[in-house]
Amino acid sequence: RLSLSWPAARMRAMTGSDAPGAAHPYAALTPDVVLDALDAIGLRGDGRLIALSSYENRVYLVHLEQAFDGHVSVVAKFYRPQRWSDAAILEEHAYSQETAEREIPVVAPLSINGKTLHEHGGFRFALFPRQGGRAPELDRPEVLQWIGRFMGRIHAVGAIKPFRKRPRIDVASFGDAPSRYVLDNGFVPADLKPAYAAIVRDALAGVRACYGDAGRVQDIRLHGDCHAGNVLWTDAGPHFVDFDDCRSGPAVQDLWMLLSGDREAMAGQLADVLRGYREFRKFDLRELRLIEALRTLRMIHYAGWLAVRWDDPAFPASFPWFNTQRYWQDQILALREQCAAMDEPPLVVER
């Protein structure tokens, strides 16, 4: 999730509005500002405003005085200042709209006055239809196949053309940069710093080896963060939400987070996903070599994401376990386990 450039993040951590003791930009996003923002584009809230679970952005369910295009409430997402450029956000919107137009169940932003991205009070925001649902039952083969079919369709759209403004998932941005940030900015305790630096070095060498073994694989437009929390299940099937982290990368990035358990369990789950996926798009089996590498990158990136957002009051309150001695000890152990996992053969599924 860390999309602000790392040099800029380091600078803002030391100076400017994000320096210790300074008010965070989101402090200015009061309920009145949220309602005024909607009012400015012609939608009037009735006063009922519910903050939804979100850390990177601020997201609210807003009930309307009058229905808009059949919606009696909307989800308002206020983008984190300075994270994405306008062009990058609009590329996110365009990708989700492109898939929704093909009757794929993606929750795309609403177009209001011909625009999907709006600005008010120094905040950029977008509105989305409210979509209910529950967590998918990923232990059921038919559910995995169903998700796989739609993911195959999403990736078929994603492969049509590349992103121009969104970044790639790669070792530099998901491994090198976040690990340097936590090491250079005092997050890792001094007594654990040598061990963490060494295991990260070994882990990233393993990641590069996995990429070398996989060879040249195709980068396509991805959801980027397709874990179970971003798949809402209803009786009509899945809905895919939150394309905020969409990037370019290998297709398997959107598949491996649906897997859990030991190797045998994951192989069975992946076979179910691919059974549906292959109805709409071919899957390159060489990408199976990247699953544990991508898991390793996500772990390293996640620690950096928490660190660079630590000035946001929502983060210490929501992640009190981060930046403790125990956290970094567990990270060292987990990365050692990942080094071993990357040395194992890739999962085997039928061709």
MARVO-337225 format. One line per field, with one value per residue (C-alpha): residue in three letters; x, y, z. Coordinates in Angstrom, 3 decimals, padded with zeros to 6 digits. Example, Ala and Ser with C-alpha at 12.3 -4.5 7.8 and 13.67 -1.06 7.14 Angstrom:
drenpa	c(ALA;SER)
c1	c(012.300;013.670)
c2	c(-004.500;-001.060)
c3	c(007.800;007.140)
***
This chain:
drenpa	c(ARG;LEU;SER;LEU;SER;TRP;PRO;ALA;ALA;ARG;MET;ARG;ALA;MET;THR;GLY;SER;ASP;ALA;PRO;GLY;ALA;ALA;HIS;PRO;TYR;ALA;ALA;LEU;THR;PRO;ASP;VAL;VAL;LEU;ASP;ALA;LEU;ASP;ALA;ILE;GLY;LEU;ARG;GLY;ASP;GLY;ARG;LEU;ILE;ALA;LEU;SER;SER;TYR;GLU;ASN;ARG;VAL;TYR;LEU;VAL;HIS;LEU;GLU;GLN;ALA;PHE;ASP;GLY;HIS;VAL;SER;VAL;VAL;ALA;LYS;PHE;TYR;ARG;PRO;GLN;ARG;TRP;SER;ASP;ALA;ALA;ILE;LEU;GLU;GLU;HIS;ALA;TYR;SER;GLN;GLU;THR;ALA;GLU;ARG;GLU;ILE;PRO;VAL;VAL;ALA;PRO;LEU;SER;ILE;ASN;GLY;LYS;THR;LEU;HIS;GLU;HIS;GLY;GLY;PHE;ARG;PHE;ALA;LEU;PHE;PRO;ARG;GLN;GLY;GLY;ARG;ALA;PRO;GLU;LEU;ASP;ARG;PRO;GLU;VAL;LEU;GLN;TRP;ILE;GLY;ARG;PHE;MET;GLY;ARG;ILE;HIS;ALA;VAL;GLY;ALA;ILE;LYS;PRO;PHE;ARG;LYS;ARG;PRO;ARG;ILE;ASP;VAL;ALA;SER;PHE;GLY;ASP;ALA;PRO;SER;ARG;TYR;VAL;LEU;ASP;ASN;GLY;PHE;VAL;PRO;ALA;ASP;LEU;LYS;PRO;ALA;TYR;ALA;ALA;ILE;VAL;ARG;ASP;ALA;LEU;ALA;GLY;VAL;ARG;ALA;CYS;TYR;GLY;ASP;ALA;GLY;ARG;VAL;GLN;ASP;ILE;ARG;LEU;HIS;GLY;ASP;CYS;HIS;ALA;GLY;ASN;VAL;LEU;TRP;THR;ASP;ALA;GLY;PRO;HIS;PHE;VAL;ASP;PHE;ASP;ASP;CYS;ARG;SER;GLY;PRO;ALA;VAL;GLN;ASP;LEU;TRP;MET;LEU;LEU;SER;GLY;ASP;ARG;GLU;ALA;MET;ALA;GLY;GLN;LEU;ALA;ASP;VAL;LEU;ARG;GLY;TYR;ARG;GLU;PHE;ARG;LYS;PHE;ASP;LEU;ARG;GLU;LEU;ARG;LEU;ILE;GLU;ALA;LEU;ARG;THR;LEU;ARG;MET;ILE;HIS;TYR;ALA;GLY;TRP;LEU;ALA;VAL;ARG;TRP;ASP;ASP;PRO;ALA;PHE;PRO;ALA;SER;PHE;PRO;TRP;PHE;ASN;THR;GLN;ARG;TYR;TRP;GLN;ASP;GLN;ILE;LEU;ALA;LEU;ARG;GLU;GLN;CYS;ALA;ALA;MET;ASP;GLU;PRO;PRO;LEU;VAL;VAL;GLU;ARG)
c1	c(000.000;002.983;002.718;004.199;007.796;010.169;012.539;009.522;008.212;011.503;011.552;007.984;008.718;011.333;009.884;006.672;003.090;003.833;006.624;006.106;003.831;002.194;-001.479;-002.031;-003.814;-006.770;-007.364;-009.082;-011.489;-014.370;-017.942;-018.948;-016.240;-017.423;-021.034;-020.021;-017.963;-020.991;-023.182;-020.705;-021.351;-025.114;-025.642;-027.039;-026.531;-029.310;-026.845;-026.251;-022.545;-020.760;-016.982;-016.078;-012.996;-010.132;-006.587;-004.964;-007.864;-010.859;-014.125;-017.671;-021.171;-023.329;-027.124;-028.756;-031.797;-032.791;-031.802;-029.149;-029.460;-031.381;-028.892;-030.234;-026.712;-023.210;-019.713;-017.414;-013.678;-011.344;-007.926;-004.831;-003.190;-000.064;-000.295;-001.484;-001.499;-004.847;-003.838;-003.088;-006.432;-008.260;-006.475;-007.774;-011.291;-011.002;-009.858;-012.684;-015.223;-013.808;-014.416;-017.845;-018.959;-018.324;-020.786;-018.056;-019.122;-016.654;-017.742;-016.716;-016.918;-020.042;-019.849;-021.332;-021.447;-019.309;-016.531;-015.473;-012.792;-013.760;-012.029;-013.205;-011.397;-008.023;-009.211;-009.785;-012.670;-014.805;-018.230;-019.143;-022.423;-023.031;-022.445;-023.285;-021.919;-020.109;-016.726;-016.445;-016.181;-012.796;-012.887;-015.571;-014.289;-017.324;-016.686;-013.032;-014.036;-016.618;-014.048;-011.562;-013.974;-014.442;-010.743;-010.007;-012.411;-010.881;-007.407;-008.596;-009.575;-006.360;-004.259;-005.847;-003.581;-001.026;-001.204;000.609;000.536;000.258;003.463;004.567;004.862;008.604;011.490;012.683;009.431;008.069;011.343;014.390;012.724;010.502;013.270;015.639;012.990;012.421;016.163;017.139;014.422;014.786;011.902;013.915;015.370;019.133;019.742;017.650;018.783;021.724;019.562;016.704;019.034;020.668;017.429;015.933;019.052;018.751;015.001;015.321;018.071;015.588;012.912;015.259;016.158;012.467;011.958;014.987;013.598;010.198;011.733;010.021;006.351;003.685;002.784;-000.896;-003.189;-004.168;-006.525;-003.307;-004.779;-007.209;-007.491;-010.750;-011.643;-011.896;-014.258;-017.848;-020.046;-023.798;-026.253;-025.548;-021.815;-018.749;-018.255;-014.743;-014.127;-011.283;-009.041;-007.025;-003.874;-004.193;-000.789;000.952;002.331;002.030;-001.473;-000.653;-000.501;-004.311;-004.600;-002.153;-003.860;-006.909;-004.822;-004.120;-002.895;-000.103;001.263;-001.233;-004.176;-002.929;-002.359;-005.947;-007.324;-005.270;-006.489;-010.073;-009.337;-007.592;-010.405;-012.615;-009.899;-008.961;-012.487;-011.685;-007.905;-004.809;-002.604;001.182;002.279;005.749;004.156;003.662;007.349;006.511;003.916;006.278;008.377;005.311;004.300;007.783;007.566;004.157;005.518;008.429;006.244;003.616;006.170;007.283;003.689;003.001;006.223;005.718;002.114;003.028;002.459;-001.230;-002.979;-005.185;-002.187;-000.791;-004.371;-005.187;-001.819;-000.479;001.590;003.673;007.149;007.492;010.390;008.105;006.919;010.429;011.434;008.415;009.298;012.796;011.413;008.739;011.260;013.507;010.549;009.935;013.533;012.941;009.602;011.189;013.730;010.955;009.589;006.543;003.037;001.970;-001.363;-002.592;-001.856)
c2	c(000.000;002.277;004.468;007.740;007.834;006.711;009.722;012.034;009.953;010.273;014.017;014.435;012.271;014.816;018.122;019.713;018.935;015.316;016.038;014.910;017.275;018.665;018.040;015.304;016.455;014.191;016.217;018.766;016.165;016.752;015.466;018.945;018.901;015.488;016.636;019.955;018.066;016.061;019.147;020.899;018.307;018.305;015.463;016.401;014.155;013.780;013.949;010.224;009.631;006.397;005.982;002.690;000.591;002.016;003.040;004.256;006.557;007.838;006.216;007.059;005.761;008.809;008.655;011.074;013.304;012.400;009.315;009.765;007.471;005.040;005.194;006.292;006.182;006.335;005.421;008.450;007.777;010.673;009.917;010.260;013.570;013.349;009.579;009.297;011.833;012.755;010.854;007.692;007.869;008.360;005.308;003.312;004.576;003.841;000.256;-000.539;001.106;-000.805;-004.089;-003.080;-002.140;-005.762;-006.878;-008.056;-007.485;-004.720;-001.784;001.185;004.896;006.881;009.507;012.807;015.827;013.829;013.272;010.459;012.413;015.512;018.020;019.990;021.636;020.345;016.723;014.621;012.201;009.760;008.264;004.602;002.709;000.935;-002.793;-005.196;-008.690;-011.113;-012.784;-015.562;-019.141;-019.932;-023.510;-024.350;-025.409;-023.959;-020.550;-020.587;-021.569;-018.789;-016.217;-017.677;-017.214;-013.539;-013.009;-014.524;-012.038;-009.128;-010.133;-010.537;-006.865;-005.992;-007.510;-005.376;-002.395;-001.307;001.202;004.418;006.165;003.332;001.661;-001.969;-004.577;-005.182;-005.906;-002.298;-000.711;-003.614;-004.855;-002.600;000.728;-000.264;-002.266;000.695;002.968;000.970;000.467;004.097;005.726;004.075;001.613;-001.567;-001.805;-001.416;-004.919;-006.472;-004.228;-006.414;-009.554;-007.838;-006.296;-009.688;-011.642;-009.009;-009.206;-012.989;-012.837;-010.378;-012.506;-015.383;-013.228;-012.311;-015.973;-016.876;-014.184;-015.515;-019.065;-017.898;-016.085;-013.330;-013.315;-010.927;-007.849;-006.921;-004.496;-006.058;-005.501;-005.611;-006.340;-009.193;-010.664;-012.039;-008.679;-007.101;-009.782;-009.330;-012.393;-012.387;-015.003;-013.695;-014.379;-012.215;-008.483;-007.076;-003.800;-001.360;-001.019;001.600;-000.543;-001.562;-001.924;-003.781;-007.203;-010.960;-012.434;-014.726;-011.651;-011.557;-015.281;-016.261;-014.244;-016.489;-019.473;-020.648;-023.674;-026.100;-026.824;-029.591;-027.392;-024.453;-026.644;-027.880;-024.370;-023.031;-025.855;-024.809;-021.147;-021.980;-024.300;-021.227;-018.807;-020.849;-020.656;-017.058;-016.667;-018.804;-018.961;-019.132;-021.917;-020.368;-017.748;-020.387;-019.897;-016.344;-017.130;-017.292;-014.450;-012.217;-013.252;-012.239;-008.865;-008.236;-008.883;-006.482;-003.884;-004.102;-003.243;-000.246;000.826;000.876;002.759;005.528;006.023;006.065;009.836;009.247;008.970;006.171;003.866;003.721;003.332;000.504;-001.284;-001.028;-004.185;-002.604;-001.317;-003.376;-005.674;-008.673;-007.476;-007.265;-010.581;-012.182;-010.512;-011.943;-015.422;-015.110;-013.984;-016.923;-019.205;-017.436;-018.025;-021.729;-021.601;-019.915;-022.735;-025.306;-026.327;-024.355;-025.656;-028.270;-027.971;-029.710;-028.124)
c3	c(000.000;000.213;-002.856;-001.651;-002.861;-000.126;-000.325;-000.014;002.865;004.721;004.204;005.412;008.436;009.504;008.352;007.247;008.199;009.026;011.484;015.103;016.942;013.804;013.073;010.523;007.327;008.133;011.309;009.055;007.643;010.037;009.542;008.390;005.713;004.508;004.214;002.645;000.046;-001.053;-000.990;-003.295;-006.029;-005.568;-003.091;000.286;003.265;005.822;008.719;009.144;008.642;009.560;009.416;007.749;008.428;006.392;007.249;004.057;003.185;005.116;004.061;005.160;004.558;003.925;003.865;001.436;001.779;-001.773;-003.702;-006.381;-009.386;-007.207;-004.307;-000.915;000.528;-000.917;000.203;000.163;-000.058;000.777;-000.625;001.531;000.611;-001.554;-002.017;-005.627;-008.431;-009.961;-013.091;-011.083;-009.276;-012.560;-013.958;-010.996;-011.722;-015.414;-014.809;-012.408;-014.724;-017.696;-015.897;-014.577;-018.096;-019.077;-016.393;-014.063;-010.422;-009.576;-007.431;-009.588;-008.699;-009.496;-012.209;-010.995;-013.279;-015.692;-013.139;-010.806;-008.904;-006.958;-004.684;-001.679;001.204;000.062;-000.127;-003.224;-002.994;-004.943;-004.319;-004.704;-004.540;-001.258;-001.648;001.135;001.502;003.723;003.681;001.082;002.359;000.894;002.164;-000.403;-003.862;-005.666;-004.071;-005.167;-008.693;-008.801;-007.670;-010.146;-013.055;-012.284;-011.605;-015.001;-016.566;-014.610;-015.780;-019.369;-019.207;-017.357;-020.141;-022.872;-022.203;-019.584;-016.790;-017.642;-014.263;-011.731;-010.465;-010.696;-007.980;-007.896;-005.571;-005.503;-004.309;-002.242;-000.759;-000.983;-000.235;002.730;004.411;004.120;005.563;008.753;009.219;008.567;010.651;014.035;013.874;014.388;017.950;018.005;019.371;016.569;013.717;012.544;012.552;010.702;008.122;007.511;007.129;004.821;002.683;002.514;001.885;-000.982;-002.508;-002.376;-004.001;-006.846;-007.296;-007.579;-010.215;-012.055;-011.983;-013.235;-016.171;-018.107;-017.076;-018.288;-016.256;-016.478;-014.703;-011.370;-008.467;-006.445;-003.002;-003.623;-000.136;001.260;002.842;-000.611;-001.920;-000.742;-001.098;-001.655;-002.850;-006.353;-005.962;-005.346;-005.687;-005.876;-004.054;-003.338;-006.379;-004.490;-004.696;-008.344;-009.967;-012.740;-011.957;-012.543;-012.494;-009.560;-007.278;-007.340;-006.651;-003.916;-001.156;-001.521;-000.362;003.190;005.125;004.292;000.825;000.135;001.140;-000.923;-003.962;-003.760;-003.310;-006.203;-008.427;-007.656;-008.396;-011.669;-012.706;-012.871;-013.999;-017.067;-018.425;-019.376;-019.418;-019.762;-016.683;-016.989;-014.611;-014.322;-012.082;-009.376;-008.585;-007.497;-004.807;-001.836;-003.265;-003.455;000.068;001.266;-000.467;001.065;004.568;004.105;002.430;005.175;007.871;005.815;005.197;008.931;009.615;007.080;008.257;011.960;012.176;011.393;014.796;013.437;013.084;016.657;017.890;015.465;015.412;018.990;018.492;015.735;016.512;019.670;020.479;020.010;016.590;015.148;016.713;015.032;011.728;011.821;012.496;009.801;007.182;008.061;007.420;004.118;003.062;003.598;001.778;-001.250;-001.428;-001.809;-005.233;-006.405;-005.849;-008.380;-010.161;-013.278;-016.623)
***
